[in-house]
Structure formats: structure tokens, C-alpha cells
Amino acid sequence: MARDGMAPGRLDAATHWPGIIEVYRDFLPVGPSTPVVSLCEGATPLIEAPRLSERVGAEVYLKVEGANPTGSFKDRGMTMAISKACERGAKAVICASTGNTSASAAAYAARAGLSCAVLIPEGYIALGKLAQALIYGAKVLQVRANFDGALAIVRELAEKAPVTVVNSINPDRLEGQKSSSFEIVDVLGDAPDYCFIPVGNAGNITAYWRGFQEYEKAGRSTKLPAMMGFQAAGAAPIVVGHPVKSPDTVATAIRIGNPASWKGALDAAEGSGGSVRSVTDAQILDAYRFLAAQESVFCEPASAASVAGLLAYGAPAGSRVVCILTGNGLKDPDGAISQVSVPDAVDATLDDVLAGLDW
Ligand code: AN7
């Protein structure tokens, strides 16, 4: 069945999605002369999660950010950061990254014809993300440090070289990322009661909170959600109240010990009546497998922290909950394979296949 307002039987050019800058221009710091560098990011699925809803007794939706062009929510921020960098005449961009920022920066920089350098922590980046940064043509340096160490070098470097930092310390990034809150309100007709979200460098929770607030001020929603942020227990500086020197978690995307937007996360949690709490790696992996097997959404381990938080701490009966699934499961094939057993090959005979299927 065609949706209302859509021509049946074909894609309607009038409803083609041109990316978050064109759609939410009124809420973004862009002008008529800003060159828009877009890969049609945004408009990601907000899908109902019937089994999760049943399990927690709430009305739960999943915001599938892995459906963005490079497979993570970073594209929302990167379309803004790269467009604004171009407007200001930048020739090169740089970031430190646990992987997704580097993939997105590399893609949008290539699109804009900018050169891109990325610093990644040696040995702690999912294979798909490394592949992306390299194939999009970025200059990739593996640094013998964790993310926090790599970001410190990027900050230092930016003071000496004519290069734009596209980490979320760049305010344009958060401006773009707040667009996901707009989409959630547009689809649901109002803000949800709760927004569960993974927290690493804490830019995204800051951006979502800003988005919900701006939309409410503009009369697009009647309420604000409580922001529920979740760090991995081995990398939970905001929860323990001090930087963590050697953060450690299976969720490499959020293996961060000293978040740049620490204050933004606290403001979001406190200002919304929410909280920032931690979930263990075991809880993250349980949620990760549950989402794939029960809701057919294959996200990356860090993304599952939001649902792990919902499963661990719950939500009031009947409340409307949106869990943000920040990145695509295909980013981290090793993470998935480590959770399943890969079957041995069988001979290509009917008997062997039937025996292998155990039917
Ligand atoms: C899938 O790519 O920090 O709290 O360098 O990739 O805004 O940092 C990634 C972070 C959650 C946490 N989920 O978001 C990077 C990077 C996924 C992520 C986060 C990240 P923030």
C-alpha cells in the first residue's frame, strides 16, 4: 500500500529525501551560500520493537542510525561539519576516532574534494570502519594510544596546522546530529517519554537533547523526553565522576575515558530528569544478540548499550521509549562472529546437507 501523499507503484520525486540540511535548514546554521555536501543522510527508520516492548512493558521504538550512508549517526554531523568547512574555505580535515567518525569524515571529505586525515587507536577499531576510512581515501594513522590520547594530539595539531577538526568538539557536528530528534518527533507526532542512548564522547546525547528542546520551543512537540545515557562499565567516566585512564569494553566505539562533551551529557541528563548510567559488557552483548535475533536489527555492540540500559533499568509501564541504535552491525564482523559458532563445511550431497541441518 502506498503511503498517503505518495504516488502508488513508484518512488515519488516530490518525497525524495535530500538530506538533513535541506529538510531542517530552518533549524541549522546554514545560509543560502553554504555549499551543501550531502549523501542524503537522515530519514532513518524508526521501527516498532514488539518483543522488546513486551519484555519491558513499554512502547519501544528503535531509531536505526546504521541506515545512514556510511552506517552510523556520524553522517548527520558530518554533512554539517564538511559543508561549513567548505564554506570557510578549508582544504583539509582531521579527526581522532574509535572508527565511525573516521569513516564518515573520510566519505564526506572525499565528496567535497577535501583531504582527510584520521588518527585511530591501534588495535581497537572494528574492521569495517578501518576498511571504510581506507577505501574512501583518507590518510589513516594508527596511533599507539587510546581514543583520548589520539584526540589530544588532534587538538594540538589543529593549533599548528591549517586544518579543520571534525570531531564533535566542532560545534557544527552537534548541530547536524540534533536532526535525529526532529525526525523522531516528526514521525511520532510528539516527543517520546524516554530516549535511551549510548554515550562515548558524549556529543550525541548533547545533540539529541538540544534537538528535542529546540523542537519543543518551536511548537513541534508538547513535551521533552528524559534522556537516559549509557556508558560501558569499563569506560564509564561520567558515571564514576572522574576520567578513566585505561577504558576497556568490548564496545570499542565507546571505549573512551575522558569525554569531550562531559558537561553536555550531564546537562542533558539533569535537565531532562534522566540519568547517565553504566551497563556491563555482558549486558551489552545480551542486548546485541537479542536485537538481531528478536527484532531483526543488527547494530554494532556500542549501539546495543541503549537497549542494554533499558533491559537493565526498565521504563515505567506503558511509557513511550525510543532507543537510539547508533551504528550498523556490519561495521564489526568480528564482534558478531565472536557471539556465534560458525558451522563447519559439509560435502555437497543431499545426505550430508540433511544431516548437517539436523531435520
Ligand atoms: C556506534 O567514531 O567517538 O557519545 O570516534 O561510534 O557522541 O561519542 C564514536 C562514538 C555511540 C558514542 N555509538 O557517541 C568515534 C566515536 C557508536 C559510536 C557512540 C559512538 P558519542
Boltz pocket constraint, residues with backbone or C-beta under 6 A from the ligand:
constraints:
  - pocket:
      binder: B
      contacts: [[A, 72], [A, 96], [A, 97], [A, 98], [A, 99], [A, 100], [A, 101], [A, 102], [A, 168], [A, 198], [A, 199], [A, 200], [A, 201], [A, 202], [A, 203], [A, 204], [A, 205], [A, 253], [A, 254], [A, 300], [A, 302], [A, 303], [A, 326], [A, 327]]
      max_distance: 6.0
